[in-house]
Amino acid sequence: MAIAIETPRLILRYFTPDDTDALTAILSDPKVMQYSISGTKTRSQTQEFIAWILSSYQKYGFGLYAVTEKETKQLIGYCGLLVWYFEEITEIELGYRLATAYWNKGLATEAATAVRNYAWQQLKLNRLICLIQPENLRSIRVANKLAMKPEKNLILHELNVKVYSIYQNLDNKI
């Protein structure tokens, strides 16, 4: 299993179909998926989700990564980059989702910071966004810790979301 990014406590690696059961356990939890566009996922939906992630690796060279705890090697969620097309532009979202047992430990911020740095340094991206429902205070805290700023409101898949954004190089802000 190829490692994409490593942090002091986490390994972010490429997903494989072998992750289906562990990821289903996370994505079937209503608390974890409370602010998800698609809601909780069954095993077959998780298989489709992993297939979509694998296709993203091939199409874009990046995607969502399996977040594993370094010490136990256990899959605890995902964090990575998603491509969105809306308002006639392409945006790259930094997305993250962890199992509830790993909330409030700084792990989402640790993973998201590592992905942001990877996007800047390896992928040479200049702008990242997060799409966050206004009630999702945990995700807003992570976005704030990444120095993302609220930019605008948007209706996406019939949900009210706020776009948070960050630029690597403010001189090149478009």
C-alpha positions in Angstrom: 0.0 0.0 0.0 1.7 3.1 -1.3 2.1 6.0 1.2 1.2 9.4 -0.2 1.9 11.5 2.9 3.2 10.9 6.4 2.7 13.1 9.6 3.9 12.6 13.2 0.8 10.5 14.0 -0.7 9.5 10.7 0.0 7.8 7.4 -2.1 8.9 4.4 -2.0 6.2 1.8 -3.7 5.2 -1.4 -7.0 3.4 -0.9 -7.4 -0.1 -2.2 -10.5 -2.3 -2.5 -9.3 -4.1 0.7 -10.3 -1.0 2.6 -14.1 -1.5 1.9 -15.1 -3.1 5.3 -13.1 -0.6 7.4 -14.3 2.4 5.5 -17.9 1.1 5.5 -17.8 1.0 9.3 -16.9 4.7 9.3 -19.2 5.9 6.5 -22.2 4.0 7.8 -22.1 6.0 11.0 -24.8 8.7 11.0 -22.7 11.0 13.2 -19.7 10.9 10.8 -22.0 11.5 7.8 -24.3 14.1 9.4 -23.0 16.8 7.0 -22.4 14.6 4.0 -24.0 15.4 0.7 -25.0 11.7 0.2 -25.6 10.5 3.7 -24.5 7.2 5.2 -23.1 4.6 2.9 -23.8 0.8 2.7 -21.0 -1.6 1.8 -21.9 -1.6 -1.9 -22.0 2.2 -1.9 -18.6 2.3 -0.1 -17.2 -0.1 -2.8 -18.5 2.4 -5.5 -16.9 5.3 -3.5 -13.5 3.5 -3.4 -13.8 2.8 -7.1 -14.5 6.5 -7.7 -11.4 7.4 -5.6 -9.2 5.0 -7.5 -10.4 6.6 -10.8 -9.5 10.0 -9.4 -5.9 8.8 -8.8 -5.7 7.8 -12.5 -7.5 10.8 -13.9 -5.9 13.6 -11.8 -2.9 12.0 -10.0 -4.5 12.7 -6.6 -7.7 12.0 -4.7 -8.8 11.1 -1.2 -6.3 9.2 0.9 -6.9 6.6 3.5 -5.9 8.1 6.9 -4.4 5.4 9.1 -3.1 5.7 12.6 0.7 5.2 12.5 0.9 3.2 15.7 -2.0 0.8 15.0 -2.1 1.0 11.2 -5.9 1.2 11.6 -8.0 3.0 9.0 -9.6 6.0 10.8 -11.0 8.0 7.9 -10.0 9.9 4.8 -8.4 13.2 3.8 -7.5 14.4 0.4 -8.4 16.4 -2.7 -11.6 16.3 -4.8 -12.3 18.0 -8.1 -15.5 19.9 -8.4 -17.0 21.7 -11.3 -19.5 24.5 -10.5 -20.2 28.0 -11.5 -18.3 27.2 -14.8 -15.0 26.7 -13.0 -12.9 23.8 -11.7 -12.2 23.9 -7.9 -10.1 21.6 -5.8 -11.6 20.8 -2.4 -9.6 19.6 0.5 -12.0 17.1 2.1 -11.7 15.2 5.4 -13.8 12.7 7.4 -12.7 10.7 10.5 -14.4 8.1 12.7 -15.9 9.6 15.8 -13.4 7.9 18.1 -10.7 10.2 16.5 -12.6 13.5 16.9 -11.2 16.3 19.1 -7.6 15.0 18.9 -6.3 17.4 16.3 -6.0 14.5 13.7 -8.3 16.1 11.1 -6.2 19.3 11.3 -2.9 17.3 11.1 -4.1 15.3 8.1 -5.6 18.4 6.3 -2.4 20.5 6.9 -0.3 17.7 5.4 -2.6 17.5 2.4 -2.6 21.3 2.0 1.2 21.3 2.0 1.3 18.4 -0.4 -1.0 20.3 -2.8 1.3 23.3 -2.6 4.7 21.6 -2.8 4.1 18.5 -4.9 1.1 19.3 -7.1 1.9 23.1 -7.4 -1.7 24.0 -6.8 -2.4 27.7 -5.9 -5.9 27.5 -4.5 -7.9 25.1 -2.3 -11.4 25.2 -1.0 -13.5 23.5 1.6 -17.3 23.3 1.2 -18.8 23.3 4.6 -22.4 23.5 5.9 -22.7 26.5 8.3 -23.8 24.1 11.2 -20.6 21.9 10.8 -18.6 23.7 13.5 -15.9 21.0 13.6 -15.1 21.4 10.0 -15.2 25.1 10.2 -12.6 24.9 13.1 -10.3 22.8 10.9 -10.7 25.2 7.9 -9.9 28.1 10.2 -6.8 26.4 11.5 -5.7 26.0 7.9 -6.0 29.8 7.5 -8.9 29.3 5.1 -11.3 32.3 4.8 -15.0 32.2 4.2 -15.6 33.4 0.6 -19.2 32.9 -0.4 -22.4 30.9 0.1 -23.4 28.3 -2.5 -26.3 25.8 -3.0 -24.8 22.5 -3.8 -26.9 19.3 -4.2 -29.7 21.3 -2.6 -27.6 22.0 0.5 -26.5 25.4 1.7 -22.7 25.4 2.0 -20.1 28.1 2.6 -17.0 28.1 0.4 -13.8 28.5 2.4 -10.7 29.2 0.4 -6.9 29.6 0.7 -4.3 30.6 -1.8 -0.7 29.5 -1.6 0.5 32.7 -3.3 -1.5 35.7 -2.6 0.2 37.6 -5.4 -1.4 35.1 -7.9 -4.8 35.3 -6.3 -7.3 35.0 -9.2 
